[in-house]
Amino acid sequence: MKRKSGGILSLVILASALMLCVPLPNGFCGNPPWRVEFDETCANTSDAMALSQADLQSLIVKCDRLQKTIEQLDESTRKVFLKRLLMCKNIFQYVLDAKKRTPEQIAQ
């Protein structure tokens, strides 16, 4: 009876290799910096109502800065991420505007 001794070892080696940072051709390890900032910024949309007005304004500024970076990317990447970024920014802006309204404005 033959045993396959390399199966588990191969999985361990593969898992270890995936956890290592393998530099990409663009010099980055994993996602480029703009993508990391994009992910961190847009991750806040689900908690937007709990954020302060200052935090929301800061996220909107980050979206504006990211928009300039994303506009420099290749066409397909630009289309996808620009649309997603603008959706995030619109949520932050909507919540900020809602928090700025007075009770009298809400009643109208």
SULZI-V430822 format. One line per field, one symbol per residue. psi: psi as a letter, one per 20 degrees, with the letter a starting at -180 (. if undefined). A space follows every 10 residues. Layout:
psi = ???
//
This chain:
psi = pqqniigggg hggghghhhq ooprhjiqoc qrhhhghggh giiihhjhhi qrhggghghg ggggghghgh iirrgggggg hgggghgggh gggggghhhi qrhhhhh.
//
